[in-house]
Amino acid sequence: MPYREVRIMDVHEVVRRWLAGDGIRSIARATGLDRKTIRPFVIAARDLGLRPGDSCPEESRIHDLIERARRPRSPSAPGETMKSLLARREQIETWLRKDRLLLTKVHELLEREGLLVLYSSLHRFAQKWCDFEIQIFRNGAQAGGNARRSCRSRLWPPGSPAGLRKQSSPCRPGIRHGPRI
């Protein structure tokens, strides 16, 4: 089953029903949430000192309960790609900031030096460790760093014959050449 975010109203309802004395199964039937979703909220309510029969807590305690019920993500160690990029962090920052190179150019330079990484990994690294940002302009073009383009430019200028789609036949207008789609 796909992930479904639990709304604050649902948490209020779970806590209210639990404080009224309902069990986890009956709360699950009434709210439509899974028992595995309800159980962490009940455990967090117990940890906060709430007991069945108590009155409903105020909003701030509900937010504390939600924070306690969240499953913390275990911090994972950086992978091989990230380790190799961290070793060259200063060089990458120099290329991006001082030399004002595009991230695609940085990717090419790293490949020339023998470091083969995916562009998406380099982009994620630059965002996390080098304060690299993508800015989107009104026309939909992207720019990185200091309002410069971050994506590869077209190989052909707009309007050139190589950039155009197949045109209709000059002999018979409306009939296109090429495979049928």
N, C-alpha and C positions, 0 to 999 in steps of 0.2 A: 504494500500500500504506500502511496506517495506521502511525503512529509506534509503535514498540515499544521500550520502555526496555531497555537492555542491563544485565543483572545483573552483579554483581561476579564471580560464579562464571564467567560467560561470558568476562569479561576475563581471569581467571586462566587459563582454558583456552586462549584465543587466545595469550596470552604464552607459556604452557608449550609449546604446539605450535610457535610460531615459534622459540623457543629450541632446540627439538628439531630444527629444520631444515626444517619444513614450509613450503610456500609459501602465499600468501594464498588461492589457489583451493582447495587441499586443506583448509585450515583452514575455509573457508566451507562446503565440502561436509560436513565432520565436525561442525561446530557448528550449522549451519543459519542462520548469520548471513550477511548480504550482504557482498560484497567491499568495498563502499563503507563499511560499518560497521567492518570489520576494519582497513582501511588506516590510519586515524588512530591506532589503538592500536599498530600496528607502527612507524609513524613516531615516535610519542611514546616507544616503547621504545628506538628508536635514539638519539633525542635525550637520553635518560637514560643513555646509555653501555652499554646492553645489546647483546650480539651473539649470534648463533646459536652454540650450544655452551656458553653460560654456564649457571649453575644458576639455578633459579627465584628471583626476588627476594622479599624479605620484604614483608609487608602494607603497610608505610608507602610503599614504592616503588611498589607497585601503585596506591595512592591518588594518588600524585604523577603516575603515568602517566595515570590517568583524568582528572585535572584538566587535564593538558596536551592530552589528546585531545579534550576538550570544545570545541565550536565557540563562541567568544565571540560574544555578541550585540552587534551594533554599536549604540552608543547613538544613538537617533534624536532629532532635534530635536523639541521640542514642537509640536503642531499648532496651528491657528488657535484652536480651542476652548480648549485649555490655555493659550495665550498670553493670551486674553481673561480667563480665570479668574485667571491669575497676576497680572494687572493689578489685580484686585479682591480679592486674597488677604486683605489686612488687614480689609476690610469683611466678608468671609465669615467670618473668624475671630471678629470682634466679634459678629456675629449668632449664631454657634454657641456661643461661650464666655460672653460677657458677657450678651447678651440671652437666651441659652438657647433659641433658636428651633430648631424642627425643621428638618431638611434640606429637607423638602418646602416649608416656608414660605420658606426661603432661596431655593429654586428659583423660587417664585412672585414673590418680591421682585426677583430678577434679571430675570425676564420683564417685570415692571412698568417696570424701568429700561431695557428694550430689549435686554437680553442674552439671546438665545434659545439655550439649550444643552439637550442631553438630560439627563434626571435621572441616568442612569447615568454620564454624563461628569462631572457635578457630584459624584456620590457617589465616583467614582474619584479626583477631584481632592481632595475633602475627606479621604479616607483617606490619600492620599500627602502632602499639603502641610499639612493642618490637624490631623493626629492624630485624625481622626474614626474611631470604632470602632462596630461593630454588636455589640450584646450580645443573645444569645438566651436567653430565659427558659424555664423548664420547660414552660410551656403552649404554647411555640412562637412566642410573640409576640416581635417584635424591638424593641430599644431602641437608640438611638444616643446619643452624647455621654455625658451623666451619667445613665445608666439611664432615659432617656426614650424614648418610641416614636419610631421614625424613619419608619415607613410611614404612609400616609394612613389616617385612621380611617374606619370605615364611614359611609356616608351615612344609613343607617337603623339604628335601635337593634335589637339582637337580639330576635326574637320579634314584631316589628311585621309587619303584613300585607304591606308592600312587600318585606320581607326573606325571606319564606317562599317556597318553591317551590309550584308549582301543586298544589293538593290534589285528592283524588279527588272525584268528583261527589257531592253530598249525596243526590241521588235514587237513584243506582245506585253503591253503594260498589264500589271496585275499578276503576272506569272513570275514566280521566283525560281531562281536556280538553286540547286543544292538539295539536300535530303529533306524529305517531308517530316514534319514534326507533329 
